[in-house]
Amino acid sequence: MKKDILIKPIISEKSELLSDGLNQYSFVVNKKANKLEIRKAIEKEFSVGVSSVNTMIVAPKSKNRNTRSGLIKGKTSAYKKAIITLNEGETIDFFGDL
């Protein structure tokens, strides 16, 4: 069974600052993927050299929503985030030809 390792890139202000200043890119990845699998997936998908991979599990956040029937409590899903550092002079272009 092949598991999809890369789920989606994280596009936010903080991740843009990391990519501009430190040549680091953030991705949401499969919770069961390890650093070696993430490295191979990035190198295969984007044809770049990966210097290092840092991973973390992002905890769920509780959310409250007011409705007519009252307060509804819930939480967001937990996910695994990987921050990839590329070799010098290499970049990933997410937006391509827009």
C-alpha positions as CSV (number, residue, x, y, z in Angstrom):
1,M,0.0,0.0,0.0
2,K,1.5,3.3,-1.1
3,K,0.9,6.1,1.3
4,D,0.7,9.7,0.2
5,I,3.5,11.4,2.0
6,L,3.1,15.1,1.0
7,I,-0.4,16.4,1.6
8,K,-0.1,20.1,0.8
9,P,2.3,23.0,1.2
10,I,1.7,25.5,4.0
11,I,1.3,29.0,2.5
12,S,1.3,31.6,5.3
13,E,3.2,34.8,6.2
14,K,5.6,32.9,8.5
15,S,6.3,30.2,5.9
16,E,7.0,32.9,3.2
17,L,9.5,34.6,5.6
18,L,11.2,31.3,6.1
19,S,11.4,30.6,2.4
20,D,12.7,34.1,1.6
21,G,15.3,34.3,4.4
22,L,16.4,30.8,5.3
23,N,15.5,28.8,2.2
24,Q,13.0,26.7,4.2
25,Y,9.6,25.4,3.0
26,S,6.7,24.0,5.1
27,F,4.4,21.1,4.2
28,V,1.6,19.2,5.8
29,V,2.7,15.5,5.6
30,N,1.3,12.1,6.5
31,K,1.4,11.4,10.3
32,K,3.1,8.1,9.7
33,A,5.9,9.4,7.4
34,N,9.4,9.6,8.7
35,K,12.1,12.1,7.8
36,L,13.8,9.9,5.2
37,E,10.5,9.2,3.4
38,I,9.7,13.0,3.4
39,R,13.2,13.8,2.1
40,K,12.8,11.3,-0.8
41,A,9.3,12.6,-1.6
42,I,10.4,16.2,-1.8
43,E,13.5,15.4,-3.9
44,K,11.3,13.3,-6.3
45,E,8.4,15.7,-6.6
46,F,10.3,19.0,-7.0
47,S,13.7,17.8,-8.3
48,V,15.7,19.7,-5.6
49,G,18.3,18.7,-3.0
50,V,17.2,18.6,0.6
51,S,19.7,19.7,3.3
52,S,17.6,18.9,6.4
53,V,14.1,17.9,7.5
54,N,12.5,19.0,10.8
55,T,9.1,17.6,11.8
56,M,6.5,18.4,14.4
57,I,3.0,17.3,15.4
58,V,0.7,20.3,15.6
59,A,-1.8,19.9,18.4
60,P,-5.5,20.3,17.8
61,K,-7.1,23.7,18.8
62,S,-10.5,23.9,20.5
63,K,-13.1,26.0,18.7
64,N,-16.4,27.4,19.8
65,R,-19.3,28.5,17.6
66,N,-22.4,30.3,18.5
67,T,-25.6,29.2,16.8
68,R,-29.4,29.6,17.3
69,S,-29.5,26.5,19.4
70,G,-26.6,27.5,21.5
71,L,-22.9,27.1,21.8
72,I,-21.2,24.3,19.8
73,K,-17.8,23.1,21.0
74,G,-15.4,21.3,18.8
75,K,-11.7,21.1,17.8
76,T,-9.5,21.1,14.7
77,S,-7.6,18.1,13.6
78,A,-4.0,17.4,14.6
79,Y,-1.5,17.2,11.8
80,K,2.2,16.6,11.2
81,K,4.2,19.5,9.8
82,A,7.6,19.2,8.1
83,I,10.0,22.1,7.5
84,I,12.4,21.4,4.7
85,T,15.7,23.2,4.3
86,L,17.0,23.1,0.7
87,N,20.6,23.2,-0.5
88,E,22.1,26.6,-1.4
89,G,20.8,28.2,-4.6
90,E,17.7,25.9,-5.0
91,T,14.1,27.0,-4.7
92,I,10.6,25.6,-5.0
93,D,8.1,27.5,-7.1
94,F,4.6,26.6,-5.9
95,F,2.7,29.0,-8.1
96,G,4.4,28.1,-11.4
97,D,3.1,30.1,-14.4
98,L,0.3,32.3,-12.9
